[in-house]
Amino acid sequence: MMIKEYFINNLSKIENDWKRLEIGTEMTSFQTYDWSLLLLKDIKEKLLRSIFWKPVFVCHLNSGGEVDMIAPLVVQSKSLNLRFYSMMSGIFILGEKSYSDYLNFIYNKWSDEAADEIFSFIHENYGGIELRLNNVPENSSLAGYVTNHFELINRDGETAVFVDNPVDADEYYKSLSKNTRQNIRTAYNRLAKNSFECEITMCDTIPDKTTEKVMHDIHNDRFIKKNGLDGKFSIKKFMWTCAHKNNETRHNCVFTALKTLSSSWLLLIRINGEVAGYLCGLKDKDTYYVMQNSFSEKFREFSPGFLACYNLVTRFAGNNEIKCIDFTRGTEDYKYKLNGTEKRLCNFTFNI
């Protein structure tokens, strides 16, 4: 058994091994080679993200010389604390501070022995830097290993929410709370009262440049409202708004995925032919991961975001190949209205 270390410039050497391992039962769309490449390109193009930043890929090889575990890491040698971006020093799993909601090592079958050697290598080559392994699913083998093998400096976490794919759409509707059912009826009644047509369609990619621009604008406007940047003018608010708009159009890795990855998906909701909102994300063999959920304030009274979410959940009802719709991190109210179930993610800080 042995350890090999790879970097961005020679990562292609382990592409086949990575893709062989990423089909493991504990892996998600966020552990795929293609998504990781996209993240690396996106982060590398952001100057502030790449300062003191070093991606390393620590691979464990079994007795047959075959890679059986990969630790996709980012070593941040110094902390950054700027107005628009902050990053503590430490060793992180690739995907930190991105749209990667679930982080993990890459493996088909977990091995404590392989993990022992990987962490021993990290200690020997990057000792003195704290490990900050965040957004690790609590039920994963990696979370169990870290909990049992290291004295933790800190452990906290976040909550994600998923909805099981219903067996029957009508029965699922009946299972929703009275208020939720009323909200759905009210939205459709308002559409009918105004003689508005509502169309919800699933796409494999962004249909055209015009739609892409509208989606960017919707997402950017939601960010501004969510962060209170639409109030009284200030230089700080103006700079933050401009920085986000630039990032939205040039470095939105979810939009890049929609245009380049076959595992991406997009659900558009149009009212009277105008894009009123969208959901998008990645999918694997049995799960749809929602990474962005945005709607236009212009159509708020018709609840386009919630109607799109409800449509997504019921769209695959009865399809045994789809296990769940995963709304990922966050405890927004709409997820529970859809009968969402919580799952915990762990943030570990420790030395080795």
BANUKOL-957771 format. One record per residue (C-alpha): x negated, y negated, z negated. Coordinates in Angstrom, 2 decimals. Layout:
+---------+---------+---------+
:       X :       Y :       Z :
+---------+---------+---------+
:       X :       Y :       Z :
...
+---------+---------+---------+
***
This chain:
+---------+---------+---------+
:       X :       Y :       Z :
+---------+---------+---------+
:    0.00 :    0.00 :    0.00 :
:   -1.19 :   -3.50 :    0.71 :
:   -0.24 :   -7.17 :    1.05 :
:   -0.57 :   -9.36 :    4.13 :
:    0.09 :  -13.10 :    4.32 :
:    1.46 :  -14.85 :    7.39 :
:    2.02 :  -18.49 :    8.27 :
:    4.07 :  -20.45 :   10.82 :
:    1.46 :  -20.08 :   13.57 :
:    1.48 :  -16.26 :   13.47 :
:    4.98 :  -15.54 :   12.15 :
:    5.98 :  -13.91 :   15.45 :
:    3.75 :  -10.95 :   14.51 :
:    6.33 :   -9.84 :   11.95 :
:    9.46 :  -10.72 :   13.96 :
:   10.35 :   -7.08 :   14.64 :
:    9.73 :   -6.07 :   11.03 :
:   11.80 :   -8.97 :    9.75 :
:   14.72 :   -8.16 :   12.05 :
:   14.56 :   -4.53 :   10.95 :
:   14.80 :   -5.53 :    7.29 :
:   17.43 :   -8.29 :    7.64 :
:   20.19 :   -5.73 :    8.17 :
:   19.89 :   -4.58 :    4.54 :
:   23.09 :   -4.51 :    2.49 :
:   21.95 :   -7.36 :    0.20 :
:   20.99 :   -9.62 :    3.09 :
:   23.16 :  -12.46 :    4.41 :
:   23.03 :  -14.66 :    7.50 :
:   20.64 :  -16.90 :    5.56 :
:   17.99 :  -14.17 :    5.50 :
:   17.80 :  -13.68 :    9.27 :
:   14.63 :  -14.35 :   11.23 :
:   16.39 :  -16.62 :   13.73 :
:   17.94 :  -18.84 :   11.04 :
:   14.60 :  -19.04 :    9.20 :
:   12.82 :  -20.14 :   12.39 :
:   15.41 :  -22.85 :   12.89 :
:   14.89 :  -24.06 :    9.31 :
:   11.13 :  -24.16 :    9.74 :
:   11.43 :  -26.24 :   12.89 :
:   13.93 :  -28.59 :   11.27 :
:   11.87 :  -29.15 :    8.11 :
:    8.61 :  -29.54 :   10.03 :
:   10.14 :  -32.38 :   12.05 :
:   11.09 :  -34.26 :    8.87 :
:    7.93 :  -36.05 :    7.81 :
:    8.91 :  -36.45 :    4.16 :
:    9.91 :  -32.80 :    3.89 :
:    6.56 :  -31.60 :    5.24 :
:    4.26 :  -33.58 :    2.91 :
:    2.41 :  -31.21 :    0.56 :
:    4.55 :  -28.45 :    2.03 :
:    3.18 :  -25.04 :    3.02 :
:    5.36 :  -22.12 :    4.16 :
:    3.84 :  -18.72 :    3.42 :
:    5.26 :  -15.28 :    4.16 :
:    3.96 :  -12.62 :    1.82 :
:    4.54 :   -9.13 :    3.21 :
:    4.29 :   -5.82 :    1.43 :
:    3.30 :   -2.79 :    3.52 :
:    4.16 :    0.73 :    2.43 :
:    1.82 :    3.72 :    2.53 :
:    2.65 :    4.20 :    6.20 :
:    1.52 :    0.67 :    7.04 :
:    5.08 :   -0.55 :    7.65 :
:    6.37 :   -3.84 :    6.24 :
:    9.10 :   -3.07 :    3.70 :
:    9.50 :   -6.43 :    1.93 :
:    8.90 :  -10.07 :    2.86 :
:    8.80 :  -13.01 :    0.46 :
:    9.54 :  -16.12 :    2.59 :
:    8.13 :  -18.88 :    0.40 :
:    7.39 :  -22.58 :    0.47 :
:    4.53 :  -23.86 :   -1.68 :
:    5.08 :  -27.51 :   -2.64 :
:    1.76 :  -28.55 :   -4.14 :
:    2.89 :  -31.97 :   -5.41 :
:    6.20 :  -33.51 :   -6.43 :
:    7.94 :  -36.18 :   -4.37 :
:   10.50 :  -38.54 :   -5.84 :
:   11.68 :  -40.99 :   -3.20 :
:   14.96 :  -42.87 :   -2.81 :
:   16.28 :  -40.57 :   -0.09 :
:   14.44 :  -37.37 :   -0.87 :
:   12.96 :  -35.62 :   -3.88 :
:   11.20 :  -32.31 :   -4.27 :
:    9.54 :  -30.92 :   -7.37 :
:    6.24 :  -29.12 :   -7.10 :
:    6.52 :  -25.37 :   -7.24 :
:    6.94 :  -22.22 :   -5.21 :
:   10.39 :  -21.91 :   -3.65 :
:   12.18 :  -19.49 :   -1.37 :
:   12.46 :  -20.84 :    2.17 :
:   15.84 :  -22.55 :    2.50 :
:   15.63 :  -24.69 :   -0.62 :
:   17.44 :  -28.03 :   -0.15 :
:   19.04 :  -26.93 :    3.09 :
:   22.26 :  -25.30 :    4.26 :
:   20.94 :  -21.91 :    3.12 :
:   23.33 :  -21.21 :    0.27 :
:   22.04 :  -17.75 :   -0.68 :
:   18.28 :  -17.21 :   -1.01 :
:   16.46 :  -13.94 :   -1.34 :
:   13.43 :  -11.91 :   -0.31 :
:   13.83 :   -9.89 :    2.88 :
:   14.27 :   -6.15 :    2.36 :
:   16.39 :   -3.24 :    3.49 :
:   15.93 :   -1.31 :    0.25 :
:   14.62 :   -2.93 :   -2.93 :
:   11.38 :   -1.62 :   -4.44 :
:   10.05 :   -2.73 :   -7.84 :
:    6.61 :   -1.53 :   -6.79 :
:    6.65 :   -3.76 :   -3.70 :
:    7.84 :   -6.72 :   -5.78 :
:    5.10 :   -6.06 :   -8.35 :
:    2.42 :   -6.35 :   -5.67 :
:    3.97 :   -9.43 :   -4.07 :
:    4.15 :  -11.32 :   -7.38 :
:    0.63 :  -10.17 :   -8.26 :
:   -0.57 :  -11.64 :   -4.95 :
:    1.27 :  -14.91 :   -5.67 :
:   -0.39 :  -15.08 :   -9.09 :
:   -3.86 :  -14.48 :   -7.69 :
:   -3.56 :  -16.93 :   -4.81 :
:   -1.17 :  -19.60 :   -6.10 :
:   -1.53 :  -19.34 :   -9.85 :
:   -0.80 :  -22.44 :  -11.86 :
:    2.20 :  -23.45 :   -9.77 :
:    5.62 :  -22.77 :  -11.28 :
:    7.98 :  -20.52 :   -9.36 :
:   11.41 :  -22.05 :   -8.80 :
:   13.53 :  -19.37 :   -7.19 :
:   16.93 :  -20.99 :   -6.73 :
:   20.31 :  -19.94 :   -5.34 :
:   19.54 :  -16.25 :   -5.81 :
:   22.77 :  -14.20 :   -6.01 :
:   23.20 :  -12.95 :   -9.56 :
:   24.07 :   -9.43 :   -8.39 :
:   20.98 :   -9.14 :   -6.17 :
:   18.04 :   -6.86 :   -6.89 :
:   15.70 :   -9.88 :   -6.89 :
:   17.71 :  -11.57 :   -9.65 :
:   17.65 :   -8.40 :  -11.72 :
:   13.92 :   -7.98 :  -11.21 :
:   13.05 :  -11.56 :  -12.20 :
:   15.30 :  -11.37 :  -15.27 :
:   13.67 :   -8.14 :  -16.47 :
:   10.02 :   -8.87 :  -15.61 :
:    9.32 :  -12.51 :  -16.49 :
:    9.62 :  -14.84 :  -19.44 :
:   11.80 :  -17.57 :  -18.00 :
:   11.16 :  -21.24 :  -18.65 :
:   14.66 :  -22.02 :  -17.49 :
:   17.64 :  -20.22 :  -16.06 :
:   20.80 :  -21.91 :  -14.87 :
:   22.84 :  -21.61 :  -11.72 :
:   25.64 :  -22.58 :   -9.44 :
:   28.95 :  -21.11 :   -8.36 :
:   30.00 :  -20.02 :   -4.89 :
:   33.50 :  -19.01 :   -3.84 :
:   34.71 :  -16.45 :   -1.32 :
:   38.11 :  -15.18 :   -0.20 :
:   38.66 :  -11.50 :    0.54 :
:   39.95 :  -10.88 :    4.05 :
:   43.68 :  -10.21 :    3.56 :
:   45.25 :   -6.98 :    4.75 :
:   48.33 :   -8.82 :    5.96 :
:   48.74 :  -12.56 :    6.71 :
:   52.36 :  -12.74 :    5.52 :
:   51.60 :  -10.98 :    2.26 :
:   48.61 :  -13.25 :    1.73 :
:   50.82 :  -16.32 :    2.21 :
:   53.26 :  -14.97 :   -0.39 :
:   50.38 :  -14.45 :   -2.83 :
:   49.45 :  -18.14 :   -2.78 :
:   50.77 :  -20.41 :   -5.49 :
:   54.10 :  -22.18 :   -4.99 :
:   52.33 :  -25.54 :   -4.76 :
:   49.87 :  -24.27 :   -2.13 :
:   52.66 :  -22.84 :    0.02 :
:   54.49 :  -26.16 :   -0.30 :
:   51.37 :  -28.06 :    0.76 :
:   51.08 :  -25.96 :    3.92 :
:   54.77 :  -26.43 :    4.77 :
:   54.51 :  -30.18 :    4.11 :
:   51.53 :  -30.55 :    6.46 :
:   53.36 :  -28.80 :    9.31 :
:   56.59 :  -30.70 :    8.59 :
:   54.73 :  -34.02 :    8.85 :
:   53.21 :  -32.93 :   12.15 :
:   56.66 :  -32.00 :   13.47 :
:   58.24 :  -35.21 :   12.20 :
:   55.67 :  -37.24 :   14.13 :
:   55.99 :  -34.97 :   17.19 :
:   52.28 :  -34.16 :   16.89 :
:   50.86 :  -30.96 :   18.35 :
:   48.32 :  -29.07 :   16.27 :
:   45.86 :  -26.69 :   17.91 :
:   43.25 :  -24.62 :   16.06 :
:   40.69 :  -22.78 :   18.18 :
:   37.64 :  -20.63 :   17.48 :
:   34.54 :  -21.38 :   19.57 :
:   31.13 :  -19.76 :   19.90 :
:   29.46 :  -23.11 :   20.44 :
:   30.19 :  -26.85 :   20.64 :
:   32.35 :  -27.28 :   23.76 :
:   30.85 :  -30.53 :   25.07 :
:   28.87 :  -33.67 :   24.22 :
:   32.00 :  -35.69 :   23.49 :
:   33.20 :  -33.16 :   20.92 :
:   29.72 :  -33.04 :   19.37 :
:   29.65 :  -36.81 :   18.90 :
:   33.09 :  -36.79 :   17.27 :
:   31.98 :  -34.00 :   14.93 :
:   28.84 :  -35.95 :   13.99 :
:   30.93 :  -39.06 :   13.29 :
:   33.43 :  -37.12 :   11.17 :
:   30.67 :  -35.50 :    9.12 :
:   28.76 :  -38.78 :    8.70 :
:   31.90 :  -40.68 :    7.66 :
:   32.73 :  -38.02 :    5.10 :
:   29.21 :  -38.28 :    3.64 :
:   29.57 :  -42.05 :    3.33 :
:   32.93 :  -41.80 :    1.57 :
:   31.89 :  -38.89 :   -0.67 :
:   28.82 :  -40.79 :   -1.91 :
:   30.58 :  -44.12 :   -2.38 :
:   28.63 :  -45.85 :    0.37 :
:   31.71 :  -47.50 :    1.84 :
:   32.16 :  -49.96 :   -1.02 :
:   30.47 :  -53.29 :   -1.68 :
:   27.45 :  -53.89 :    0.54 :
:   23.96 :  -53.42 :   -0.82 :
:   20.55 :  -52.96 :    0.78 :
:   20.16 :  -49.54 :   -0.86 :
:   23.53 :  -48.35 :    0.42 :
:   22.75 :  -49.67 :    3.89 :
:   19.37 :  -47.91 :    4.00 :
:   20.83 :  -44.65 :    2.69 :
:   23.64 :  -44.80 :    5.27 :
:   21.20 :  -45.42 :    8.12 :
:   18.87 :  -42.65 :    6.95 :
:   21.73 :  -40.16 :    6.78 :
:   23.08 :  -41.13 :   10.20 :
:   19.64 :  -40.59 :   11.72 :
:   19.36 :  -37.26 :    9.96 :
:   22.90 :  -36.33 :   11.04 :
:   22.19 :  -36.75 :   14.75 :
:   18.56 :  -35.61 :   14.88 :
:   18.15 :  -32.98 :   12.16 :
:   21.52 :  -31.33 :   11.54 :
:   20.36 :  -27.72 :   11.57 :
:   23.96 :  -26.44 :   11.49 :
:   24.69 :  -28.18 :   14.79 :
:   21.43 :  -26.81 :   16.19 :
:   22.56 :  -23.34 :   15.14 :
:   25.89 :  -23.85 :   16.90 :
:   24.03 :  -24.51 :   20.13 :
:   21.31 :  -21.86 :   19.84 :
:   22.29 :  -18.92 :   17.60 :
:   24.68 :  -16.17 :   18.67 :
:   25.61 :  -15.67 :   15.00 :
:   27.15 :  -19.15 :   14.76 :
:   30.86 :  -20.01 :   14.96 :
:   33.01 :  -23.13 :   15.12 :
:   36.69 :  -23.64 :   14.28 :
:   38.12 :  -26.86 :   15.73 :
:   41.43 :  -28.39 :   14.71 :
:   42.92 :  -30.85 :   17.19 :
:   45.95 :  -33.05 :   16.60 :
:   47.48 :  -34.40 :   19.80 :
:   44.32 :  -33.35 :   21.61 :
:   42.03 :  -35.32 :   19.29 :
:   39.48 :  -33.55 :   17.08 :
:   40.83 :  -33.96 :   13.55 :
:   38.37 :  -31.70 :   11.77 :
:   36.24 :  -28.61 :   11.96 :
:   34.73 :  -25.71 :   10.07 :
:   31.50 :  -24.08 :   11.14 :
:   28.82 :  -21.74 :    9.95 :
:   27.19 :  -18.37 :   10.48 :
:   28.54 :  -14.84 :   10.59 :
:   27.11 :  -11.40 :   10.05 :
:   28.55 :   -7.94 :   10.46 :
:   31.38 :   -8.42 :    7.94 :
:   31.36 :  -12.02 :    6.64 :
:   32.01 :  -15.53 :    7.93 :
:   29.98 :  -18.13 :    6.01 :
:   31.45 :  -21.67 :    5.96 :
:   28.58 :  -24.18 :    5.96 :
:   30.40 :  -27.37 :    6.95 :
:   34.02 :  -28.36 :    6.39 :
:   34.84 :  -31.88 :    7.57 :
:   37.96 :  -33.72 :    8.66 :
:   38.84 :  -37.18 :    9.94 :
:   40.34 :  -39.64 :    7.46 :
:   42.62 :  -40.76 :   10.28 :
:   44.56 :  -37.49 :    9.95 :
:   44.32 :  -37.02 :    6.18 :
:   48.11 :  -36.97 :    5.67 :
:   48.29 :  -33.80 :    7.80 :
:   45.67 :  -31.93 :    5.71 :
:   43.64 :  -30.79 :    8.75 :
:   40.79 :  -29.44 :    6.60 :
:   43.04 :  -27.24 :    4.50 :
:   45.06 :  -26.04 :    7.51 :
:   41.82 :  -25.04 :    9.22 :
:   40.65 :  -23.15 :    6.11 :
:   43.98 :  -21.35 :    5.83 :
:   43.82 :  -20.48 :    9.54 :
:   40.31 :  -19.08 :    9.14 :
:   41.31 :  -16.87 :    6.21 :
:   44.39 :  -15.47 :    7.96 :
:   42.83 :  -15.25 :   11.43 :
:   41.18 :  -11.90 :   10.69 :
:   43.92 :  -10.43 :    8.49 :
:   44.08 :   -6.67 :    8.92 :
:   40.68 :   -6.52 :   10.61 :
:   38.79 :   -3.90 :    8.61 :
:   35.47 :   -5.04 :   10.06 :
:   35.70 :   -8.42 :    8.30 :
:   35.15 :   -8.22 :    4.56 :
:   35.54 :  -11.85 :    3.49 :
:   35.44 :  -15.53 :    4.30 :
:   32.64 :  -17.01 :    2.21 :
:   33.04 :  -20.71 :    1.42 :
:   29.55 :  -20.67 :   -0.17 :
:   28.35 :  -23.04 :   -2.90 :
:   30.67 :  -25.47 :   -4.62 :
:   33.84 :  -25.31 :   -6.69 :
:   36.10 :  -27.55 :   -4.63 :
:   39.78 :  -27.22 :   -5.47 :
:   40.86 :  -26.02 :   -2.01 :
:   38.82 :  -22.82 :   -2.39 :
:   40.84 :  -21.77 :   -5.43 :
:   44.10 :  -22.73 :   -3.77 :
:   43.20 :  -20.10 :   -1.16 :
:   42.84 :  -17.49 :   -3.94 :
:   39.06 :  -17.73 :   -3.96 :
:   36.87 :  -15.54 :   -6.15 :
:   33.74 :  -16.88 :   -7.82 :
:   30.25 :  -15.46 :   -7.62 :
:   27.26 :  -16.73 :   -9.53 :
:   23.92 :  -17.87 :   -8.16 :
:   20.81 :  -18.04 :  -10.33 :
:   18.12 :  -20.71 :  -10.53 :
:   14.96 :  -19.27 :  -12.10 :
:   11.91 :  -21.23 :  -13.29 :
:    8.92 :  -19.23 :  -14.55 :
:    5.14 :  -18.77 :  -14.44 :
:    3.28 :  -15.58 :  -13.62 :
+---------+---------+---------+
***
